[in-house]
Amino acid sequence: MSGRRAVLFDVDGTLIDALANQRQVWRAWAGHYDLDPDQVYATALRTRPQDTFTAVAPGEDPDQCLARLHALEDEDARSGTYDAFAGASDLLTALPPRRWALVTSNYAHRVAIRFHRCGLPLPEVVIDAPAAAHGKPHPAPYLLAAQRLGVAPSDCLVIEDTASGAAAGLAAGMTVWTVNAAEPVPGAHRHYANLQAAAADILDHLS
């Protein structure tokens, strides 16, 4: 490993304010299967879609469940209303190449659409849902991002907004800061009220 530091960002809820969109998508999905949308969404927040299907709709074909969810998410990425959090564009633009990555439970093509619509630059490394064998809170996605950047896990700073994402970064042996959450996330090394408040410290961490 090079000894360089890197920053690994979650996307939804951390860089892009699309949580309301996620709730709406899952509500539409739950409606198709006549399920309680609040229960479905609460489950979806904690795990990957395939595991959500197993938990809330065990009798349904998981491939069809995923296809329906993907169709809803793709349409929302193309036409939904969302925006980047304040300070996201300036922060990402200021980061050196090959010193940052995205680690998301979403899909890379959808992230690219949202970043383009929000005017955000994309890094060279994007670890999306299919890239790792296990999703958050497992450390695999963050460890894969570090590997592809050629950076030791101990030299990585994770920026997250949820307990599940923070747990993944901590399990990977990384420094974890949380943003945009009403309460500090247990285990995180630092917490900021919003992304903009953390921006200067994130840049300082790389210097």
Buried (B, 14 or more C-beta within 10 A) or exposed (E): EEEBBBBBBBBBBBBBBBBEBBBBBBBBBBEEBEBEBEEBBEBBBBBBBBBBBBBBBEEBEBEEBBEBBBEBBBEBBEEBEBEBBBBBBEBBEEBEEBBBBBBBBBBBEBBBBBBEBBEBEEBEBBBBBEBBEEBBBBBBBBBBBBBBBEBBBEBBBBBBBBBBBBBBBBBBBBBBBBBBBEEEBEEBBEBBEBBBBBBEEBBEBBE
